[in-house]
């Protein structure tokens, strides 16, 4: 009888360990999905600013759709030099625990000088 009880205890410990592994895998999968979507959304926002050009670059908040999900984007643009803007894009995860941040600089094109 003691052997049966011992076998049941060992089996239940194994089942609990397997269940915790499954839960940990699920958490990591959600985290990886968030990291990927957040990175794609931030990169998309940076690319949109670069396509719009130096004069159109400005601060603001907006939403980007990535992977069928909406992501809130916060964009801060500061002028660092007469022809240089610093762009910081932040995307906060739905649970507000994680943030993806991308930063870049955007330079205004200089006019070409005449040939000597």
ChimeraX attribute file (.defattr): number of C-alpha atoms within 10 A of each C-alpha:
attribute: neighborCount
match mode: 1-to-1
recipient: residues
	/A:1	6
	/A:2	7
	/A:3	8
	/A:4	9
	/A:5	10
	/A:6	11
	/A:7	12
	/A:8	12
	/A:9	12
	/A:10	11
	/A:11	12
	/A:12	12
	/A:13	12
	/A:14	12
	/A:15	12
	/A:16	11
	/A:17	12
	/A:18	12
	/A:19	12
	/A:20	12
	/A:21	12
	/A:22	11
	/A:23	12
	/A:24	11
	/A:25	12
	/A:26	12
	/A:27	12
	/A:28	11
	/A:29	12
	/A:30	11
	/A:31	14
	/A:32	12
	/A:33	13
	/A:34	18
	/A:35	16
	/A:36	14
	/A:37	22
	/A:38	27
	/A:39	19
	/A:40	17
	/A:41	26
	/A:42	26
	/A:43	16
	/A:44	16
	/A:45	23
	/A:46	20
	/A:47	12
	/A:48	12
	/A:49	17
	/A:50	17
	/A:51	11
	/A:52	10
	/A:53	14
	/A:54	17
	/A:55	11
	/A:56	10
	/A:57	20
	/A:58	14
	/A:59	13
	/A:60	11
	/A:61	12
	/A:62	11
	/A:63	14
	/A:64	18
	/A:65	13
	/A:66	16
	/A:67	13
	/A:68	8
	/A:69	10
	/A:70	15
	/A:71	20
	/A:72	18
	/A:73	21
	/A:74	18
	/A:75	23
	/A:76	17
	/A:77	18
	/A:78	14
	/A:79	14
	/A:80	13
	/A:81	9
	/A:82	8
	/A:83	12
	/A:84	15
	/A:85	21
	/A:86	16
	/A:87	22
	/A:88	19
	/A:89	23
	/A:90	21
	/A:91	25
	/A:92	17
	/A:93	17
	/A:94	12
	/A:95	6
	/A:96	8
	/A:97	7
	/A:98	14
	/A:99	15
	/A:100	20
	/A:101	17
	/A:102	16
	/A:103	15
	/A:104	12
	/A:105	16
	/A:106	20
	/A:107	17
	/A:108	12
	/A:109	10
	/A:110	7
	/A:111	6
	/A:112	6
	/A:113	6
	/A:114	5
	/A:115	4
	/A:116	3
